[in-house]
Amino acid sequence: MTGAKCQACRHHKMPAIQRSVVVRDTLNLIAKRSNWAGREAGVIVVFCVVFIVLVGLVALFIHKKCAARRERKAQF
């Protein structure tokens, strides 16, 4: 009885076909993307240098604050 019911409605096969088409199209879209970072390596280097400088400045600021706090504690 269930076999006849499935043959009559025919909707069980279509979602699988549609899903596979959607997955294939999505993978093709992802594969076609260009590698911006590869083309613009100089920009990535600048971002990295700026990041390292900012991290260094933040670390220096924190170090100075901690040293000043330790000095204040030592005075009392």
C-alpha positions in Angstrom: 0.0 0.0 0.0 2.8 2.4 0.8 4.5 1.7 -2.6 1.4 2.6 -4.5 0.9 5.8 -2.4 4.5 6.9 -3.1 4.1 6.3 -6.8 0.9 8.3 -6.9 2.4 11.4 -5.2 5.9 11.4 -6.8 7.2 14.0 -4.4 9.7 11.9 -2.6 12.3 11.9 -5.5 12.2 15.6 -6.4 13.6 17.1 -3.1 16.7 14.9 -3.4 17.3 16.0 -7.0 16.7 19.6 -6.1 19.0 19.4 -3.0 21.8 17.9 -5.0 21.4 20.7 -7.7 21.5 23.3 -5.0 24.6 21.7 -3.4 26.3 21.4 -6.7 25.6 25.1 -7.6 26.7 26.3 -4.2 30.0 24.4 -4.4 30.6 25.7 -7.9 30.0 29.3 -6.7 32.4 28.8 -3.8 35.0 27.3 -6.1 34.8 30.2 -8.5 35.6 32.8 -5.9 38.8 34.6 -6.5 41.6 34.7 -3.9 41.7 38.4 -3.1 44.3 38.0 -0.4 46.5 36.2 -2.9 46.3 39.0 -5.4 46.7 41.7 -2.9 49.5 40.4 -0.7 50.9 43.9 0.0 47.6 44.9 1.7 47.7 41.8 3.9 51.3 42.6 4.9 50.3 46.1 5.9 47.3 44.8 7.9 49.7 42.4 9.8 52.3 45.1 10.5 49.6 47.5 11.7 48.2 44.8 13.9 51.6 43.9 15.4 52.3 47.6 16.1 49.0 48.1 17.8 49.4 45.0 20.0 52.9 46.3 20.9 51.5 49.7 21.9 48.7 48.2 24.0 51.3 45.9 25.7 53.5 48.9 26.4 50.6 50.9 27.8 49.6 48.0 30.1 53.2 47.4 31.2 53.5 51.1 32.2 50.3 51.1 34.1 51.3 47.9 36.0 54.8 49.3 36.8 53.2 52.5 38.1 50.8 50.6 40.2 53.6 48.4 41.6 55.6 51.6 42.4 52.7 53.1 44.2 52.2 50.0 46.3 55.9 49.9 47.2 55.8 53.5 48.5 53.1 52.6 51.1 
